Amino acid sequence: MDKFDYMERHGYEQLIYFYDKTTGLKGITCIHDTTLGPALGGTRLWNYANEEEATLDVLRLARGMTYKAAAAGLNLGGGKTVLIGDANQVKSEAYFRALGRYVQSLNGRYITAEDVNTSTKDMDYVSMETDYVVGLEGKSGNPSPLTALGAFHGIRASLQFAFGDNDISKYTFAVQGAGQTGYYLINYLLEAKAKKVYFSEINPKHIERMKKEHPEVEFVTPDKIFGMEVDVLSPCALGAVLNDDTIPQIKAKIIAGTANNVLADEDKHGNMIKDRGILYAPDFVINAGGVINVYHELHNYNREKAVRDVEKIYDRLLEIFAIAQKEGIHQQQAAKVFARNRISTINKLHANYIKR
């Protein structure tokens, strides 16, 4: 890929490659936009097939974080780090401390946190070498429960908009992925007495956990989850799962989950979903609970206040659905309009210098 052309087209600021010879750490940090504040985004560890795949992933994820922070009303920009390697082999104290040193070298332009295949324990090692890491134990901790809580309220908003009733007990759900956020989302749905919940998962440990804890939640194989006869489909795994192959299978009236970048092609597949009359809760809006939670860690963390801000996802989604309906555009595009308006407004507000 022509990286500079891609960065120019989508307004990126930095793409940084780094390597540590002692630990074999290989990674890429991307900073998309810092108009609203320092770029925040987690560190994902994945055994990418090649460098190009890793680069495209970090670019897409960083850009999504800009929109997520802006739409969530946070004074943050968007960034992301991806590490290339097998999580079962590369992890160590030294490995994550080496990462911390590279994060520190960016001097606060980028703040990291946990993500896929990294944990709060790993971030504790990162924090030994940098001040620019959040989601630590003893502070905001694991963001997954609040990411799932935000998605739960986003699902309620989607039900309200689509059916005029947000009572979870009246509806059925198919959740793709039950590792972290999907697991917590299922728990919230069950607490609200969901009529029926199905789930798919590829990790045997997570399948067994769900069967043991909640035998009433029915397992379906990953190839069947998109075609389930349910009211809500909740993608809670990896990205690009809404595509040419899966969208025609979907029978649900609502798509609302925690996964990032679930549309393989935002405009093409956003329009495909719209044309099928399916309500789509934009991923970077509905899954912002985790970033809202860790943002509060930067300002004397108070969990109750963080939860109140996460609950605002409900009203934010209703506003975005109204924009999409009024302008005749798909919901992902409407969410971008919402986010860009805030970035533009704050940028103009800062046009005049005031010493603080």
N, C-alpha and C positions, 0 to 999 in steps of 0.2 A: 504494500500500500504506500501511497505518497503521503507521508505523515504530515508534512508542512501544508500540503493542500487541504488535507482533512482538518487540520487545526485552524487554518484560515477560514474555511467554510463554516465552522461551528464555534468560532470565537474562543479557542483555547489560549492559555497563557504559557504553560510549561509542560514539558514531557521529559522526565528525568529517569535515566537508566542508572542502576547502581549494582555493584558486585563486591563481595567481601571474600578475599582469598582464604582467610582463616576458616570460615564456616561454610563456604560455598554458597552463601546467600546471593540469590539473583532476583532482582525485582525492578519494578517500574512504578514511579509515582507520577500521577497526572494532576495538575492544577488547572481547572477549567476557567473559573471566574472568581475574582475576589472583590467585586464591586461592593458587596454588602458586608464583607468581613473576611477573616482568614478561611481558607478552604478546609472543610472537615469531611472526612470519609474514612471508612474502615480499611483494614489490611486484609486482603483475601489471599489465601494460600491454595494454589490449585496446580495440578500436574498437567499444565497446558501442553497441547500437542506440539506447538512451536511458538517462536517469538511473536509472529504475526498475530496469532490467536490471542496471546496475552496482551499485546498492545491494543488491539481492537476492544478487548474487554475493559481495560482500564480507561480508555477514552470514553466509551459509552457510559461506564459507571460514574466517572467523574462529572460528566455533563448532567447525568441524572441527579447527582447530589446537589448541583447548583439549583436546579428546578425544585428539588425537594426542600432545601433550606429556605428558598425564597417563598415558596407556596406555604410553608409552615410558619412564616412570619419571623424567621430567625435572622439574626445579624451575622450570617455566615455565608461563605462561598462554597463551591463544590470541588472536591478532590477525591482521590482514591489511590490506593497502593495495591498492586498485585505482586505476589511472590511466586516464582516458578519452581515447583518441586513437589515431591510426594510427602504429604503431611505425616505419614507414618514413619518416615525416615529422616527428615531434615530438622525437625524441631529440637531445640535445645536452648539452654539459658544463653549461651554465647550467640547463637543464631539470632535471637530476638534482641539481644543487647546491641548487636551489629546493626540491626534495623533501626533501633533507637538513635544510634549515632547519625544515621543518614537523615532521619526525621529532624533531629536537632540542627543539622547543617542547613536546613531551610529556614531557620531563624523565625519560626512562628507563622510563616505563610501557609503552612499545612499542619493540621492536627489529625492524628490517627486514632483508631479504636479497633475493637475486634470486628471480625467479619467471618465469612465462610472459612472453616478449618483453622481459625485462630480463636483464642479464649481470653477471658479476663486474667488468667494465670500468665499467659504469654505477654499480655499487655503490662503486667507487673514487671516483667523483665525489660520490656521496652522503656518503662518509666525510670529505670535505673540510669538511662543515658539521655533522656530528654524530658523536658517539661511539657511537651506538646502531645499528650496522649490522654484520652478520656475513656470512661467505661471501666474504671478500676474497682476492684473489690474494696469495700468499705466506703465507697462513694456511690456513684449511680449503679455500678455493677453491670450485670448482664442486661443488655438492652432488649433482648428478645421478648420478655414478657410485655414490655410496654409497646414494642412494635406490634405485637399481636393484639394488645388492647386497642391501639389505634385502628387496626384493621377491623376489629369487632365493631367499633363505633361507626367506621366507614361502611360496613355491611348494613348496619341499622339505617344509616342515611340512604343507602342505595335501595333498600327495601321500601323505605318511606317514599322515595321519589318514584320508584317503579310501580308499587302496589298500593301506596297510601296507608301503609300499616307496617310498623317496624318491630312488631312482636315476633321475636326469634322463634318462639314455640310453634308458630304456624308454618314454618318453612323447612325445606330439606337442603342439605349441603354436601358438596363433594370437595374435599381438601386434598390438593396434590402436595405431598411432602409433610412429614410429621416428625422432623428432626428437632428443630428449635422453634421458630416462630409458628409453624404449622401445628406443632404439639400444643403450644400455649393457646393458640386460637381455638383448637378443638375443645380444650378445657373451658374456655369462656363460652363457647356455643352450648356445651353440655350444661354448664351452670345456669344458662338462660333457658334450659329445657328445649333445645332444638328438636324438632319433630323427628329427624333422622340425619345422621352424619355418616358419610363414607370417606375413606381415605386411601391414598396410594403412597407407597414408599419403596425405595430400593435398598435401604440399609436394614438387614435382618434384625439388628438390635432395636431399632426404632419400631419395627413392626411388632416384635415381641413385647416391647414395653406397652404399646397401645393395646394390644390384645389382653395383656395382663391387667392393666389399669382400667380399661374401658372396653370390656367385651361387647358392649352394645354398639360400638363403632365398627362398622363393617369394612373389612379390607377388600379392595379391588386392585387388580393388576394395573400397573402404570399405563398400559395401552388402552385400558377401558375407561379411565377416569374422565376424559373429556366428553365422552358420549353418554354420561349418566343422566337419567331423567330426574333432575333436581332443579331447585329454584336458583341456587347460587353455586357457582364454580369458584373455588379459591385456590389460585396458583400460589404455592408457598415454597417452591424449590428454586431452581436456577432460571435464568432468563431465556428469552426467545422461544418460549413454549407456545405462544399464540402465533400461528403461522398458516401457510397455505394448507397444510395437512390437518391441523387440529381444529381450526375455526369451523370448517364445515361439519364437524362432528358434534359441536356444542349444542346441547338442548336447553341449557340453563338460560334464564332471562337476565341474569346478572353475573358479571365476572368481577370479583373483588377479593384480592389476596395480598400477601406480604412480599412476594418475589419482586426483584428489581428487573427492569428492562424486559418485561414479559412479551412485548410486541416485537417480533423479529424485524419488521419494518414498520416504524411508527405510523406513517401516513397510510400506506397500503393496507395494513392489517387493522389500523384504527378505523378506516372507512369500511373494511369488510365487516367488522363487528357492528358498526353503526347501521350498515345496510341490512343486516340480519335482524335489526330491532333489539339487539342485546345492549343493556346498559353496562358500560365499562367504567369502573372506578380507577382513575389513573394511578399507576403504581407508585409514582414518586410522591403522591399526595396521601394515599391511604396507608402507605407503609412508613410514614415519617415519625411514628411514635418513638422509635429508637433514637433517632437523631435529636428529636426534641428532648428526650430524657438526658442524653449525654451533654447537650447544650447547657442544660441547667447545672451540670457539674462545673462549668466555667464560671458560675455565678452563685457560689455558696449553695450547694445542692440541697433542695427541699423536695422530697418525693411527692408530697401532696400537691405542691404547685406544679410539678412536672406532670402529674396525672391530669390536673385540670387543663393544662395546655394540650395534652394528648387528646382529651375529649373534644377539643375544638375542631378536630378533623371532621366530625359530623357536620357541623355548619359549613365548613369550608367546602366539603364535597357538594352539598346542596347548592352552594353558590356557583360552583364550576359546572354542575349539571344544568343549571339555569342558563349559564353563558352558552353552553353547547346547544341547548334547545333554541335559544333566541337567535344565535348566529348560524344555525344549521351546520355546525361542524362536529367532528367526532370529539369525544370527551378528552382524549389525550391532548389534542390541539387546544381545547378550551383551557386545560390546566396550564399549558405553556403560556397562553395569553395571560392568564391570571398571574403566573410567576414573573413573566417579563414586565408586566405592568408595575409590579412592586420594585423590581430591579431598576427600571427606568425612573420611577418616581424618586426613590432614595438617592439614586445617582445625581439627579438634578437638585435634590435637596442639599447635597454636599458640594454643590458648585461654588458656594461662597465659603471662605475660610473663617472659622471661628475657633479661637484658641480655647482649649478645655483644660 
